[in-house]
């Protein structure tokens, strides 16, 4: 096809020529890929879990942190701030009441509805900025696991496994004669008295210095807190201790509790920890209901890891259905999946 000469080009011809040619080569438009929200999406795709596990162990050896002040601020912050807020609230209510007093000339016309008028003029106590501050302090205070995509090469030598029940992951703190249960995102789920040290008004020790911090899974159907990990006991933080010591300390301290004096409806049970030997993993998969609760999945801990605040590759999560898929062929186990398995959303809520 011959193009018209430059002398005979019309406006229509120029428009057609420029519309059919571009200055640069057309670039491919990248396709938007939508992934399911998962902790694994936060990791770099260029690194394997094994590499990041080794790096995490090296970093925690170099990094030493004093958790004494952190634990004290975490458990005593609420009681101190609540008392300050109550004083502020009383002062502001007095100011509002003073402003709503009628003038002498209005007293006769407002005499009948004086009380109602004052109540309606009083603003509601809403402090979203303080609530957000409290929530931010208590959020991200537990150790989150990643989905285990790769079986660690040293699984049998350096890893422990816990069969977790279905429930709500929560942060439990005791101080000032009360026990506070918080959601993983920081907001308060419940405040009650418990048998834990400094967790009730009847506690005979020091209610201020004997505070405790525990990582739990709450089963609402049985009012049971299954204790997954222990970070502080009677004012002694053990965040920087390895997994083996924390689990030993957890079992030892909870066994010292005298349940005969427990007046609360809530109970505390430590979860059983196993080494990742083939016979132990096979036993958990073949009889997952042997501990008296509905199984949710397997949580794997590296035995050398400290208690990390936030995500870490040194803690791996595998749901029950995936556990049969991953370990079943290796151990020669046929799937013994419960009739009602927790869905993926509940698994994500746990870790």
C-alpha positions as a Markdown table, in Angstrom:
| # | Residue | x | y | z |
|---|---|---|---|---|
| 1 | Unk | 0.0 | 0.0 | 0.0 |
| 2 | Unk | 1.5 | 3.3 | -1.1 |
| 3 | Unk | 1.3 | 6.3 | 1.2 |
| 4 | Unk | 0.3 | 9.7 | -0.2 |
| 5 | Unk | 3.0 | 12.2 | -0.8 |
| 6 | Unk | 3.7 | 15.0 | 1.7 |
| 7 | Unk | 2.4 | 17.6 | -0.8 |
| 8 | Unk | -1.0 | 15.9 | -1.1 |
| 9 | Unk | -1.5 | 15.0 | 2.6 |
| 10 | Unk | -4.8 | 16.2 | 4.0 |
| 11 | Unk | -5.8 | 16.6 | 7.7 |
| 12 | Unk | -7.6 | 13.2 | 7.6 |
| 13 | Unk | -4.5 | 11.5 | 6.1 |
| 14 | Unk | -2.3 | 12.9 | 8.9 |
| 15 | Unk | -4.7 | 11.8 | 11.6 |
| 16 | Unk | -4.8 | 8.3 | 10.2 |
| 17 | Unk | -1.0 | 8.1 | 10.0 |
| 18 | Unk | -0.3 | 9.3 | 13.5 |
| 19 | Unk | -3.1 | 7.1 | 15.0 |
| 20 | Unk | -1.5 | 4.0 | 13.5 |
| 21 | Unk | 2.1 | 4.6 | 14.7 |
| 22 | Unk | 3.6 | 5.1 | 18.2 |
| 23 | Unk | 6.8 | 6.6 | 19.4 |
| 24 | Unk | 7.7 | 3.7 | 21.7 |
| 25 | Unk | 7.1 | 0.0 | 21.6 |
| 26 | Unk | 3.9 | -1.0 | 23.4 |
| 27 | Unk | 4.6 | -2.4 | 26.9 |
| 28 | Unk | 2.9 | -5.4 | 28.4 |
| 29 | Unk | 0.5 | -4.5 | 31.1 |
| 30 | Unk | 1.2 | -6.6 | 34.2 |
| 31 | Unk | -1.6 | -8.7 | 35.4 |
| 32 | Unk | -2.9 | -8.1 | 38.9 |
| 33 | Unk | -2.7 | -11.3 | 40.9 |
| 34 | Unk | -4.8 | -11.5 | 43.9 |
| 35 | Unk | -3.5 | -13.6 | 46.8 |
| 36 | Unk | -5.3 | -14.8 | 49.8 |
| 37 | Unk | -4.3 | -12.9 | 52.9 |
| 38 | Unk | -1.7 | -15.0 | 54.7 |
| 39 | Unk | 1.3 | -14.3 | 56.9 |
| 40 | Unk | 3.4 | -16.0 | 54.2 |
| 41 | Unk | 2.7 | -13.2 | 51.8 |
| 42 | Unk | 4.8 | -10.9 | 54.0 |
| 43 | Unk | 8.0 | -12.9 | 53.3 |
| 44 | Unk | 10.3 | -12.3 | 50.4 |
| 45 | Unk | 9.7 | -14.7 | 47.5 |
| 46 | Unk | 13.4 | -14.8 | 46.8 |
| 47 | Unk | 14.2 | -16.5 | 50.1 |
| 48 | Unk | 13.2 | -19.8 | 51.4 |
| 49 | Unk | 11.9 | -20.4 | 54.9 |
| 50 | Unk | 15.1 | -22.3 | 55.7 |
| 51 | Unk | 17.3 | -19.3 | 55.0 |
| 52 | Unk | 15.1 | -17.0 | 57.0 |
| 53 | Unk | 15.1 | -19.4 | 59.9 |
| 54 | Unk | 18.9 | -19.4 | 60.1 |
| 55 | Unk | 19.0 | -15.6 | 59.8 |
| 56 | Unk | 16.4 | -15.2 | 62.6 |
| 57 | Unk | 18.5 | -17.4 | 64.9 |
| 58 | Unk | 21.6 | -15.3 | 64.2 |
| 59 | Unk | 19.8 | -12.0 | 64.8 |
| 60 | Unk | 18.4 | -13.1 | 68.1 |
| 61 | Unk | 21.8 | -14.1 | 69.3 |
| 62 | Unk | 23.1 | -10.6 | 68.6 |
| 63 | Unk | 20.1 | -8.7 | 69.9 |
| 64 | Unk | 19.6 | -8.6 | 73.6 |
| 65 | Unk | 16.6 | -6.8 | 75.0 |
| 66 | Unk | 15.6 | -6.0 | 78.6 |
| 67 | Unk | 12.0 | -7.1 | 78.9 |
| 68 | Unk | 11.6 | -6.1 | 82.5 |
| 69 | Unk | 10.3 | -2.6 | 81.8 |
| 70 | Unk | 8.3 | -3.9 | 78.8 |
| 71 | Unk | 6.5 | -6.5 | 80.9 |
| 72 | Unk | 5.9 | -4.0 | 83.8 |
| 73 | Unk | 4.4 | -1.4 | 81.5 |
| 74 | Unk | 2.3 | -4.0 | 79.7 |
| 75 | Unk | 0.5 | -5.2 | 82.9 |
| 76 | Unk | 0.4 | -2.0 | 85.0 |
| 77 | Unk | -0.4 | 0.5 | 82.2 |
| 78 | Unk | -4.1 | -0.3 | 82.2 |
| 79 | Unk | -4.7 | 0.1 | 85.9 |
| 80 | Unk | -2.7 | 3.4 | 86.1 |
| 81 | Unk | -4.3 | 4.9 | 83.0 |
| 82 | Unk | -7.8 | 3.9 | 84.0 |
| 83 | Unk | -7.4 | 5.7 | 87.3 |
| 84 | Unk | -6.2 | 8.8 | 85.5 |
| 85 | Unk | -9.0 | 8.7 | 83.0 |
| 86 | Unk | -11.6 | 8.3 | 85.7 |
| 87 | Unk | -10.2 | 11.5 | 87.4 |
| 88 | Unk | -10.3 | 13.3 | 84.1 |
| 89 | Unk | -13.9 | 12.1 | 83.5 |
| 90 | Unk | -15.1 | 13.3 | 86.9 |
| 91 | Unk | -13.5 | 16.7 | 86.4 |
| 92 | Unk | -15.0 | 17.2 | 82.9 |
| 93 | Unk | -18.4 | 16.1 | 84.2 |
| 94 | Unk | -18.2 | 18.8 | 86.9 |
| 95 | Unk | -17.4 | 21.4 | 84.2 |
| 96 | Unk | -20.4 | 20.3 | 82.1 |
| 97 | Unk | -22.7 | 20.4 | 85.1 |
| 98 | Unk | -21.5 | 23.9 | 85.9 |
| 99 | Unk | -22.1 | 25.1 | 82.4 |
| 100 | Unk | -25.6 | 23.7 | 82.3 |
| 101 | Unk | -26.8 | 25.4 | 85.5 |
| 102 | Unk | -29.7 | 27.8 | 84.5 |
| 103 | Unk | -29.5 | 31.5 | 85.2 |
| 104 | Unk | -31.8 | 33.0 | 87.9 |
| 105 | Unk | -34.2 | 34.3 | 85.3 |
| 106 | Unk | -34.6 | 30.9 | 83.7 |
| 107 | Unk | -35.0 | 29.0 | 86.9 |
| 108 | Unk | -38.8 | 29.3 | 87.1 |
| 109 | Unk | -39.3 | 28.1 | 83.5 |
| 110 | Unk | -36.9 | 25.2 | 83.7 |
| 111 | Unk | -37.8 | 24.0 | 87.2 |
| 112 | Unk | -39.9 | 21.1 | 86.1 |
| 113 | Unk | -37.5 | 19.7 | 83.5 |
| 114 | Unk | -34.2 | 20.8 | 85.1 |
| 115 | Unk | -32.9 | 17.3 | 85.8 |
| 116 | Unk | -33.9 | 16.0 | 82.3 |
| 117 | Unk | -32.4 | 19.1 | 80.7 |
| 118 | Unk | -29.1 | 18.7 | 82.4 |
| 119 | Unk | -28.9 | 15.0 | 81.5 |
| 120 | Unk | -29.6 | 15.7 | 77.8 |
| 121 | Unk | -27.0 | 18.5 | 77.6 |
| 122 | Unk | -24.3 | 16.3 | 79.1 |
| 123 | Unk | -22.1 | 15.0 | 76.3 |
| 124 | Unk | -21.3 | 11.3 | 76.1 |
| 125 | Unk | -17.8 | 10.2 | 77.1 |
| 126 | Unk | -16.1 | 9.2 | 73.9 |
| 127 | Unk | -12.3 | 9.1 | 73.7 |
| 128 | Unk | -11.4 | 7.3 | 70.5 |
| 129 | Unk | -7.8 | 8.6 | 70.5 |
| 130 | Unk | -7.2 | 7.1 | 74.0 |
| 131 | Unk | -8.9 | 3.8 | 73.1 |
| 132 | Unk | -6.7 | 3.6 | 70.0 |
| 133 | Unk | -3.6 | 4.3 | 72.1 |
| 134 | Unk | -4.4 | 1.5 | 74.5 |
| 135 | Unk | -5.2 | -0.9 | 71.7 |
| 136 | Unk | -1.9 | -0.1 | 70.0 |
| 137 | Unk | 0.0 | -0.8 | 73.1 |
| 138 | Unk | -1.4 | -4.3 | 73.5 |
| 139 | Unk | -1.5 | -5.3 | 69.9 |
| 140 | Unk | 1.2 | -7.4 | 68.4 |
| 141 | Unk | 2.3 | -8.7 | 71.8 |
| 142 | Unk | 2.2 | -12.4 | 70.9 |
| 143 | Unk | 4.3 | -14.6 | 68.7 |
| 144 | Unk | 2.7 | -15.3 | 65.3 |
| 145 | Unk | 3.5 | -18.4 | 63.2 |
| 146 | Unk | 4.0 | -18.7 | 59.5 |
| 147 | Unk | 2.3 | -21.3 | 57.4 |
| 148 | Unk | 4.9 | -24.1 | 57.2 |
| 149 | Unk | 5.6 | -24.6 | 53.5 |
| 150 | Unk | 8.9 | -26.4 | 53.9 |
| 151 | Unk | 9.6 | -29.1 | 56.4 |
| 152 | Unk | 12.8 | -28.0 | 58.3 |
| 153 | Unk | 15.8 | -30.2 | 57.6 |
| 154 | Unk | 16.5 | -30.4 | 61.4 |
| 155 | Unk | 12.9 | -31.1 | 62.3 |
| 156 | Unk | 13.6 | -34.1 | 64.5 |
| 157 | Unk | 16.6 | -32.5 | 66.3 |
| 158 | Unk | 15.6 | -28.9 | 66.9 |
| 159 | Unk | 11.8 | -28.6 | 66.8 |
| 160 | Unk | 8.9 | -29.1 | 69.2 |
| 161 | Unk | 5.2 | -29.6 | 68.2 |
| 162 | Unk | 2.0 | -28.7 | 70.0 |
| 163 | Unk | -1.5 | -29.9 | 69.1 |
| 164 | Unk | -3.6 | -26.7 | 69.4 |
| 165 | Unk | -7.3 | -26.7 | 70.2 |
| 166 | Unk | -10.0 | -24.7 | 68.4 |
| 167 | Unk | -10.4 | -21.3 | 70.1 |
| 168 | Unk | -9.4 | -17.7 | 70.3 |
| 169 | Unk | -5.8 | -16.7 | 70.6 |
| 170 | Unk | -5.4 | -14.2 | 73.4 |
| 171 | Unk | -2.9 | -12.3 | 75.6 |
| 172 | Unk | -3.6 | -12.9 | 79.3 |
| 173 | Unk | -2.2 | -10.5 | 82.0 |
| 174 | Unk | -2.7 | -10.4 | 85.8 |
| 175 | Unk | -2.0 | -7.5 | 88.1 |
| 176 | Unk | -3.7 | -5.3 | 90.7 |
| 177 | Unk | -6.0 | -8.2 | 91.7 |
| 178 | Unk | -7.6 | -8.8 | 88.3 |
| 179 | Unk | -7.0 | -10.8 | 85.2 |
| 180 | Unk | -7.4 | -9.2 | 81.8 |
| 181 | Unk | -7.9 | -11.2 | 78.6 |
| 182 | Unk | -7.1 | -9.3 | 75.4 |
| 183 | Unk | -7.6 | -10.2 | 71.7 |
| 184 | Unk | -4.5 | -10.6 | 69.6 |
| 185 | Unk | -5.3 | -7.1 | 68.1 |
| 186 | Unk | -5.3 | -5.5 | 71.6 |
| 187 | Unk | -8.9 | -4.9 | 72.6 |
| 188 | Unk | -10.2 | -6.3 | 75.9 |
| 189 | Unk | -12.2 | -9.5 | 75.7 |
| 190 | Unk | -12.9 | -10.0 | 79.4 |
| 191 | Unk | -11.8 | -8.9 | 82.9 |
| 192 | Unk | -12.2 | -11.3 | 85.8 |
| 193 | Unk | -10.6 | -12.8 | 88.8 |
| 194 | Unk | -8.5 | -15.9 | 88.5 |
| 195 | Unk | -6.3 | -18.3 | 90.4 |
| 196 | Unk | -3.2 | -17.0 | 88.8 |
| 197 | Unk | -0.7 | -14.9 | 90.9 |
| 198 | Unk | -1.9 | -11.3 | 91.3 |
| 199 | Unk | -5.1 | -12.3 | 89.4 |
| 200 | Unk | -7.6 | -11.8 | 92.1 |
| 201 | Unk | -8.3 | -9.6 | 95.2 |
| 202 | Unk | -7.9 | -12.7 | 97.4 |
| 203 | Unk | -4.3 | -13.2 | 96.3 |
| 204 | Unk | -2.1 | -13.2 | 99.4 |
| 205 | Unk | 1.1 | -12.1 | 97.7 |
| 206 | Unk | 2.0 | -8.7 | 96.2 |
| 207 | Unk | -0.6 | -7.8 | 93.7 |
| 208 | Unk | 1.6 | -5.2 | 92.0 |
| 209 | Unk | 4.9 | -7.0 | 91.6 |
| 210 | Unk | 3.7 | -10.6 | 91.1 |
| 211 | Unk | 2.2 | -9.9 | 87.7 |
| 212 | Unk | 2.0 | -12.6 | 85.0 |
| 213 | Unk | 1.8 | -12.6 | 81.2 |
| 214 | Unk | 0.6 | -15.7 | 79.3 |
| 215 | Unk | -0.1 | -16.7 | 75.7 |
| 216 | Unk | -3.3 | -18.6 | 75.6 |
| 217 | Unk | -6.0 | -20.1 | 73.5 |
| 218 | Unk | -9.5 | -19.6 | 75.0 |
| 219 | Unk | -12.1 | -22.3 | 74.5 |
| 220 | Unk | -15.4 | -20.6 | 75.2 |
| 221 | Unk | -17.5 | -23.8 | 75.3 |
| 222 | Unk | -15.6 | -25.1 | 78.4 |
| 223 | Unk | -14.4 | -21.7 | 79.8 |
| 224 | Unk | -10.8 | -23.1 | 79.6 |
| 225 | Unk | -7.6 | -21.2 | 78.9 |
| 226 | Unk | -5.2 | -23.5 | 77.2 |
| 227 | Unk | -1.8 | -22.0 | 77.9 |
| 228 | Unk | 0.4 | -22.1 | 74.9 |
| 229 | Unk | 3.4 | -20.1 | 76.2 |
| 230 | Unk | 4.6 | -18.2 | 79.2 |
| 231 | Unk | 6.4 | -14.8 | 79.0 |
| 232 | Unk | 6.4 | -13.6 | 82.6 |
| 233 | Unk | 5.6 | -15.2 | 86.0 |
| 234 | Unk | 5.5 | -13.3 | 89.3 |
| 235 | Unk | 7.3 | -10.3 | 87.8 |
| 236 | Unk | 10.1 | -12.4 | 86.3 |
| 237 | Unk | 10.1 | -12.0 | 82.4 |
| 238 | Unk | 11.4 | -14.9 | 80.4 |
| 239 | Unk | 10.9 | -13.5 | 76.9 |
| 240 | Unk | 14.6 | -14.0 | 76.1 |
| 241 | Unk | 14.7 | -17.6 | 77.2 |
| 242 | Unk | 14.6 | -20.4 | 74.7 |
| 243 | Unk | 11.6 | -22.6 | 73.9 |
| 244 | Unk | 12.7 | -25.5 | 76.0 |
| 245 | Unk | 13.0 | -23.5 | 79.2 |
| 246 | Unk | 9.8 | -21.6 | 78.7 |
| 247 | Unk | 7.8 | -24.8 | 78.2 |
| 248 | Unk | 9.5 | -26.4 | 81.3 |
| 249 | Unk | 8.7 | -23.3 | 83.4 |
| 250 | Unk | 5.2 | -23.2 | 82.1 |
| 251 | Unk | 4.5 | -26.8 | 83.1 |
| 252 | Unk | 6.2 | -26.4 | 86.5 |
| 253 | Unk | 4.4 | -23.2 | 87.5 |
| 254 | Unk | 0.9 | -24.1 | 86.5 |
| 255 | Unk | 1.3 | -27.4 | 88.4 |
| 256 | Unk | 1.8 | -25.4 | 91.6 |
| 257 | Unk | -1.6 | -23.7 | 91.4 |
| 258 | Unk | -4.0 | -24.8 | 94.1 |
| 259 | Unk | -7.3 | -25.3 | 92.3 |
| 260 | Unk | -9.1 | -26.2 | 95.5 |
| 261 | Unk | -9.2 | -22.4 | 96.2 |
| 262 | Unk | -10.4 | -21.5 | 92.8 |
| 263 | Unk | -13.7 | -19.6 | 92.9 |
| 264 | Unk | -13.7 | -18.6 | 89.2 |
| 265 | Unk | -15.4 | -20.5 | 86.5 |
| 266 | Unk | -12.3 | -20.3 | 84.3 |
| 267 | Unk | -9.6 | -22.9 | 84.4 |
| 268 | Unk | -6.0 | -23.0 | 83.0 |
| 269 | Unk | -4.4 | -26.0 | 81.4 |
| 270 | Unk | -1.0 | -26.2 | 79.8 |
| 271 | Unk | -0.8 | -27.7 | 76.3 |
| 272 | Unk | 1.3 | -30.8 | 76.0 |
| 273 | Unk | 4.6 | -30.4 | 74.1 |
| 274 | Unk | 6.3 | -33.1 | 72.1 |
| 275 | Unk | 9.6 | -33.4 | 70.3 |
| 276 | Unk | 9.2 | -33.8 | 66.5 |
| 277 | Unk | 10.1 | -37.5 | 66.4 |
| 278 | Unk | 8.1 | -39.5 | 63.8 |
| 279 | Unk | 6.3 | -41.5 | 66.4 |
| 280 | Unk | 5.1 | -38.4 | 68.2 |
| 281 | Unk | 3.8 | -36.7 | 65.0 |
| 282 | Unk | 2.1 | -39.9 | 64.0 |
| 283 | Unk | 0.5 | -40.3 | 67.4 |
| 284 | Unk | -0.9 | -36.7 | 67.2 |
| 285 | Unk | -2.3 | -37.3 | 63.7 |
| 286 | Unk | -3.8 | -40.7 | 64.4 |
| 287 | Unk | -5.6 | -39.7 | 67.6 |
| 288 | Unk | -6.0 | -35.9 | 67.6 |
| 289 | Unk | -8.9 | -35.9 | 70.1 |
| 290 | Unk | -7.0 | -37.7 | 72.9 |
| 291 | Unk | -6.5 | -34.5 | 74.9 |
| 292 | Unk | -10.2 | -33.8 | 75.3 |
| 293 | Unk | -10.5 | -30.8 | 72.9 |
| 294 | Unk | -11.3 | -30.3 | 69.2 |
| 295 | Unk | -8.0 | -30.1 | 67.3 |
| 296 | Unk | -7.2 | -27.1 | 65.1 |
| 297 | Unk | -3.7 | -27.8 | 63.9 |
| 298 | Unk | -0.1 | -28.4 | 64.7 |
| 299 | Unk | 2.1 | -25.5 | 65.9 |
| 300 | Unk | 5.9 | -26.1 | 65.5 |
| 301 | Unk | 8.5 | -24.3 | 67.6 |
| 302 | Unk | 12.2 | -24.1 | 67.1 |
| 303 | Unk | 13.7 | -25.2 | 70.4 |
| 304 | Unk | 16.3 | -22.3 | 70.3 |
| 305 | Unk | 14.0 | -19.4 | 69.6 |
| 306 | Unk | 13.1 | -16.8 | 72.1 |
| 307 | Unk | 9.6 | -15.4 | 72.5 |
| 308 | Unk | 9.4 | -13.1 | 69.5 |
| 309 | Unk | 6.8 | -10.3 | 69.4 |
| 310 | Unk | 5.2 | -10.6 | 66.0 |
| 311 | Unk | 5.8 | -12.8 | 63.0 |
| 312 | Unk | 8.7 | -15.2 | 62.9 |
| 313 | Unk | 9.8 | -18.1 | 60.7 |
| 314 | Unk | 10.9 | -20.0 | 63.8 |
| 315 | Unk | 7.3 | -20.9 | 64.5 |
| 316 | Unk | 5.3 | -22.8 | 61.9 |
| 317 | Unk | 1.6 | -23.5 | 61.6 |
| 318 | Unk | 0.0 | -26.5 | 59.8 |
| 319 | Unk | -3.8 | -27.0 | 59.9 |
| 320 | Unk | -5.1 | -30.5 | 60.5 |
| 321 | Unk | -6.1 | -31.2 | 56.9 |
| 322 | Unk | -2.7 | -30.0 | 55.6 |
| 323 | Unk | -0.9 | -32.0 | 58.3 |
| 324 | Unk | -2.3 | -35.2 | 56.9 |
| 325 | Unk | -1.4 | -34.1 | 53.4 |
| 326 | Unk | 2.2 | -33.2 | 54.4 |
| 327 | Unk | 3.1 | -35.8 | 57.0 |
| 328 | Unk | 0.7 | -38.6 | 56.0 |
| 329 | Unk | 2.8 | -39.9 | 53.1 |
| 330 | Unk | 6.0 | -39.5 | 55.0 |
| 331 | Unk | 4.8 | -41.4 | 58.0 |
| 332 | Unk | 2.5 | -43.9 | 56.3 |
| 333 | Unk | -0.6 | -42.5 | 58.0 |
| 334 | Unk | -4.1 | -42.6 | 56.4 |
| 335 | Unk | -6.1 | -39.4 | 57.0 |
| 336 | Unk | -8.1 | -39.5 | 60.2 |
| 337 | Unk | -9.7 | -36.1 | 59.6 |
| 338 | Unk | -12.4 | -35.1 | 62.1 |
| 339 | Unk | -16.0 | -34.7 | 60.8 |
| 340 | Unk | -15.9 | -31.0 | 61.4 |
| 341 | Unk | -12.6 | -29.4 | 60.7 |
| 342 | Unk | -12.1 | -25.7 | 61.4 |
| 343 | Unk | -12.1 | -23.7 | 58.3 |
| 344 | Unk | -9.1 | -21.7 | 57.0 |
| 345 | Unk | -10.5 | -18.4 | 58.5 |
| 346 | Unk | -10.4 | -20.0 | 62.0 |
| 347 | Unk | -6.8 | -21.2 | 61.3 |
| 348 | Unk | -5.8 | -17.7 | 60.4 |
| 349 | Unk | -7.4 | -16.4 | 63.5 |
| 350 | Unk | -5.4 | -18.8 | 65.6 |
| 351 | Unk | -1.9 | -18.0 | 64.4 |
